[in-house]
Amino acid sequence: MNWLLDLGNSRLKVASWREGAGLGEVQAWTHGAADFAPSMQRWLAGVAPGDRCWLASVAGSELTAAVAEALASHGNAATRARTQPECAGVRIAYAEPARLGVDRFLGLLAAQARGEGPWLIVSAGSALTVDLLDGAGQHRGGVIAPSPEHMRAALAARFPALAFAGGEASDFATDTADALASGSLGAAMGLVERSHRQAVRLLGRAPRLLVSGGGGARLVENLELDYQLAPSLVLEGLSVYAAQAGSGTA
């Protein structure tokens, strides 16, 4: 059995995986919560000796080391996923591939494995990222922006008069909380829509839109674009990476 672990900026997601069988049930725990360590230990109790663990992390070094140590102490030392210049038919645009976050790299692998591109891959998590993958598997680059939540937090920190929580997004709000919700979400949606338009201009055809991250479902509610939701996209990509590593080509 293989176990895939996606350690993000706020949560750890894990799933079992057997090549050719897809992902098992996905479990997730917020790593800032008091029950994080006990939850992980309960999960580890079901990990058998000899099971292989694969870890992708964009979290801080201290937390990443703690998770890796917990796995090693249980006898299941993890193999860390690293961004590669080329893997599973995907070629990275960055001149220094290691500077591309492993979560974005694995999202590209997952999109390529889902079928013919081009793909516009959006992750709406702690940050908002957009990456373009053309039909030949070439990564054309991407953009990074604050999430709607972080946009609001930045405004509240700089301007106390805008420290309003909650609110409902609308086209033209009549309340400050609603206006903040509308503006932050609209800015994120606008970036996605602009990236889609630019992709069409660059490639001469519309990319398929693939959306992941905890804020993905809310982001796409009002997008005037067809899309696919992929809440476990990093884990999907990690399974592709693991399969390639197993064949000696990662």
Helices and strands as residue ranges (DSSP letters): E 2-7, E 11-18, E 22-23, E 27-30, H 36-44, E 52-57, H 61-73, E 78-80, E 86-87, E 90-91, G 97-99, H 102-114, E 119-124, E 127-133, E 139-146, H 148-158, G 160-162, H 176-203, E 208-212, H 216-220, E 228-229, H 233-246
